[in-house]
Amino acid sequence: MGTDMYLAAIAVSVQRTEPPDFHKGRLLIGSIDDVTQFTFGDTDDVESAIRNLLPDLDPASDVLDPNGQPLLELARRACLSIVDDLEEALASRETASIVVAGYRLYVSGGLSSGDSPTDAAEKIWNASQLPIPVLREMGFVPDCGELSLRNSGSQEYVTDTDIVDALALGLGTRTEWSSDDYEWIVNILSKVRPKPGYDPPLQYLDGYSRQYGFDPRTSEFLAQNLGEEVTEMTTESGTELS
């Protein structure tokens, strides 16, 4: 059987002067209450992903709730193990760092017939299973294909202003708007907010409020932009909009 070169890499912006902050990543994982944010790389088999990350887990124990979502505490533990392993991998002699095109890449790998070429490479690959906000909180760039942003001047994160500029330009330079533009808007907004359209309206509002520690119904400007269904249901339940 032949062997091939396998490489695992994870990046930070060269503009970042501090090393990756794994402590911040752990704190954010512990604060996430919405279990739907733990998708483990959008895999179709979250249960297997969690069991692989937690090999000491009792085989008879439940991993998913009745709705098919991972149990929150297990999802947190699995992601914390990824962060622990990643910190260990980047400090390992199996990992080197190089600067390429505005990124500092942490790289590990080697020749392999299919298995992980190094323990560090496996741990770096597993980082792709973390929620993107956690990767960004630690200082990593989830997608090295992203260009530098105008407002932040960084490849590390997208700002609200970057998104507003992109939406204004995208819509303002079109002579006609089609249904495809809605999907484009949703995909752009998902870079800075929970992706619209995936959850029922009230669930989306609740998730937004908990993630950002702010109820948009208390803002006169934001409240007038809430969907009719949310407005009617919250009013019927006795919650008045400011």
C-alpha positions as CSV (number, residue, x, y, z in Angstrom):
1,M,0.0,0.0,0.0
2,G,1.4,3.4,-1.0
3,T,1.8,6.4,1.3
4,D,0.8,10.0,0.8
5,M,1.7,13.3,2.5
6,Y,-1.0,14.5,4.9
7,L,-0.9,17.9,6.5
8,A,-3.1,19.5,9.2
9,A,-3.0,23.3,9.7
10,I,-4.7,25.9,11.7
11,A,-4.2,29.7,11.3
12,V,-4.1,33.0,13.1
13,S,-3.6,36.4,11.6
14,V,-0.1,37.7,11.5
15,Q,-1.5,40.9,13.0
16,R,-2.3,39.1,16.2
17,T,0.5,39.8,18.7
18,E,-0.7,37.4,21.4
19,P,-0.6,33.6,21.2
20,P,-3.9,31.7,20.9
21,D,-6.0,32.2,24.0
22,F,-7.3,28.7,24.9
23,H,-8.7,29.9,28.2
24,K,-11.1,32.2,26.4
25,G,-12.2,29.3,24.3
26,R,-13.0,27.2,27.4
27,L,-14.9,30.0,29.0
28,L,-17.0,30.5,25.8
29,I,-17.8,26.8,25.6
30,G,-19.0,26.8,29.2
31,S,-21.3,29.8,28.5
32,I,-23.0,28.3,25.5
33,D,-26.5,27.2,26.5
34,D,-27.9,26.6,23.0
35,V,-26.9,23.0,22.2
36,T,-27.7,23.6,18.5
37,Q,-24.4,25.6,18.3
38,F,-22.5,22.3,18.9
39,T,-22.7,20.8,15.4
40,F,-19.2,19.2,15.4
41,G,-18.4,20.2,11.9
42,D,-22.0,19.7,10.6
43,T,-21.5,15.9,10.8
44,D,-24.5,13.7,10.2
45,D,-23.4,11.5,13.2
46,V,-22.9,13.8,16.2
47,E,-23.2,10.8,18.6
48,S,-20.2,9.1,17.1
49,A,-18.2,12.4,17.0
50,I,-18.8,12.9,20.8
51,R,-18.0,9.3,21.6
52,N,-14.7,9.5,19.7
53,L,-13.8,12.6,21.6
54,L,-14.8,11.1,24.9
55,P,-13.4,7.5,24.7
56,D,-14.0,6.9,28.5
57,L,-17.8,7.6,28.1
58,D,-20.0,4.7,29.2
59,P,-21.1,2.9,26.0
60,A,-24.6,2.5,27.6
61,S,-25.0,6.1,28.4
62,D,-27.2,8.4,26.3
63,V,-25.5,11.0,24.1
64,L,-28.5,12.5,22.4
65,D,-31.8,13.8,23.8
66,P,-35.2,12.7,22.6
67,N,-35.1,15.4,19.9
68,G,-31.8,14.0,18.5
69,Q,-29.7,16.9,19.9
70,P,-26.5,16.2,21.9
71,L,-26.8,16.5,25.6
72,L,-25.4,19.9,26.5
73,E,-23.0,18.8,29.2
74,L,-21.5,16.1,26.9
75,A,-21.2,18.5,24.0
76,R,-19.4,20.9,26.2
77,R,-17.0,18.2,27.5
78,A,-16.3,17.0,24.0
79,C,-15.4,20.5,22.8
80,L,-13.3,21.2,25.9
81,S,-11.3,18.0,25.1
82,I,-10.7,19.4,21.6
83,V,-9.4,22.7,23.0
84,D,-7.2,20.8,25.5
85,D,-5.8,18.6,22.7
86,L,-5.3,21.6,20.4
87,E,-3.3,23.5,23.0
88,E,-1.1,20.4,23.5
89,A,-0.7,19.9,19.8
90,L,0.5,23.5,19.1
91,A,3.1,23.2,21.9
92,S,4.3,19.8,20.6
93,R,7.5,19.2,18.7
94,E,5.3,17.5,16.0
95,T,4.0,21.0,15.1
96,A,5.8,23.8,13.3
97,S,4.7,27.3,12.4
98,I,5.2,29.3,9.2
99,V,4.0,32.6,7.9
100,V,2.2,32.6,4.6
101,A,0.1,35.3,2.9
102,G,-0.8,37.2,6.1
103,Y,-1.4,34.1,8.2
104,R,0.7,32.2,10.8
105,L,0.0,28.6,10.1
106,Y,0.5,25.9,12.7
107,V,1.3,22.7,10.7
108,S,1.8,19.1,11.5
109,G,1.8,16.0,9.3
110,G,3.9,13.6,7.3
111,L,3.7,10.5,5.2
112,S,0.9,8.1,6.0
113,S,-1.0,5.2,4.4
114,G,-4.3,6.6,5.7
115,D,-4.0,7.0,9.4
116,S,-3.1,10.3,11.1
117,P,0.6,11.0,10.4
118,T,1.1,12.5,13.9
119,D,-0.9,12.8,17.1
120,A,-0.7,16.6,16.7
121,A,-2.2,16.4,13.2
122,E,-5.2,14.5,14.5
123,K,-5.8,17.1,17.2
124,I,-5.5,20.0,14.8
125,W,-8.0,18.3,12.4
126,N,-10.4,17.9,15.3
127,A,-10.4,21.7,15.9
128,S,-12.7,21.9,12.8
129,Q,-15.5,20.4,15.0
130,L,-15.5,23.4,17.4
131,P,-18.2,26.1,17.0
132,I,-16.8,28.9,14.8
133,P,-17.3,31.5,17.6
134,V,-15.0,29.5,19.9
135,L,-12.3,29.3,17.2
136,R,-12.5,33.1,16.7
137,E,-12.5,33.7,20.5
138,M,-9.2,31.9,20.8
139,G,-7.8,33.9,17.9
140,F,-7.9,31.4,15.1
141,V,-9.1,32.1,11.5
142,P,-11.7,29.4,10.6
143,D,-11.5,30.0,6.9
144,C,-8.1,31.0,5.4
145,G,-9.9,31.7,2.1
146,E,-11.4,34.9,3.6
147,L,-9.7,38.1,2.6
148,S,-8.8,41.0,4.8
149,L,-11.8,43.0,5.9
150,R,-12.0,46.7,5.1
151,N,-13.3,47.9,8.5
152,S,-11.2,45.6,10.8
153,G,-8.2,45.4,8.5
154,S,-7.9,41.9,9.7
155,Q,-8.4,38.4,8.4
156,E,-9.3,37.3,11.9
157,Y,-12.9,38.4,12.2
158,V,-15.7,40.2,10.3
159,T,-17.3,43.3,11.9
160,D,-20.9,44.4,11.7
161,T,-19.8,47.4,9.6
162,D,-18.1,45.1,7.1
163,I,-21.4,43.2,6.7
164,V,-23.5,46.4,6.4
165,D,-21.1,47.6,3.7
166,A,-21.3,44.3,1.8
167,L,-25.1,44.3,2.0
168,A,-25.4,47.9,0.8
169,L,-23.0,47.4,-2.1
170,G,-24.5,44.1,-3.1
171,L,-28.1,45.4,-3.2
172,G,-27.2,48.8,-4.4
173,T,-25.3,47.5,-7.4
174,R,-28.1,45.2,-8.6
175,T,-30.7,46.4,-11.0
176,E,-33.1,43.5,-10.0
177,W,-33.5,41.4,-6.9
178,S,-34.4,37.8,-7.1
179,S,-35.2,35.1,-4.6
180,D,-31.5,34.0,-4.7
181,D,-30.6,37.4,-3.1
182,Y,-32.4,36.3,0.1
183,E,-30.1,33.3,0.5
184,W,-27.1,35.5,-0.3
185,I,-28.2,38.0,2.5
186,V,-28.8,35.2,5.0
187,N,-25.3,33.7,4.3
188,I,-23.6,37.1,4.7
189,L,-25.5,37.8,8.0
190,S,-24.5,34.4,9.3
191,K,-20.9,35.6,9.6
192,V,-21.9,37.9,12.5
193,R,-25.2,36.6,13.8
194,P,-26.9,33.2,14.3
195,K,-28.0,32.1,10.8
196,P,-31.6,33.4,10.2
197,G,-34.2,30.9,9.0
198,Y,-32.9,27.8,10.7
199,D,-35.0,28.0,13.9
200,P,-38.7,28.9,14.6
201,P,-39.1,32.7,15.1
202,L,-39.5,32.6,18.9
203,Q,-36.6,30.2,19.3
204,Y,-34.4,32.4,17.1
205,L,-35.3,35.4,19.2
206,D,-34.6,33.5,22.4
207,G,-31.3,32.2,21.2
208,Y,-30.3,35.7,20.0
209,S,-31.1,37.2,23.4
210,R,-29.2,34.6,25.3
211,Q,-26.1,34.7,23.1
212,Y,-25.8,38.5,23.2
213,G,-27.2,39.1,26.7
214,F,-29.7,41.6,25.2
215,D,-33.4,41.4,24.5
216,P,-34.0,43.3,21.3
217,R,-37.6,43.9,22.4
218,T,-36.2,46.6,24.7
219,S,-35.0,48.6,21.8
220,E,-37.5,50.8,20.0
221,F,-35.5,50.5,16.8
222,L,-35.0,46.8,16.9
223,A,-38.5,46.0,18.1
224,Q,-40.1,47.6,15.1
225,N,-38.1,45.1,12.9
226,L,-39.3,42.0,14.6
227,G,-41.4,39.6,12.6
228,E,-45.2,39.8,12.9
229,E,-45.4,36.3,14.4
230,V,-43.0,37.1,17.2
231,T,-44.6,40.4,17.9
232,E,-48.1,38.9,18.1
233,M,-47.0,35.9,20.2
234,T,-44.9,37.9,22.7
235,T,-47.8,40.5,23.1
236,E,-50.3,37.7,23.7
237,S,-48.1,36.2,26.4
238,G,-48.1,39.6,28.2
239,T,-44.7,40.8,27.1
240,E,-44.9,44.4,26.0
241,L,-42.5,45.8,23.4
242,S,-40.8,49.0,24.2
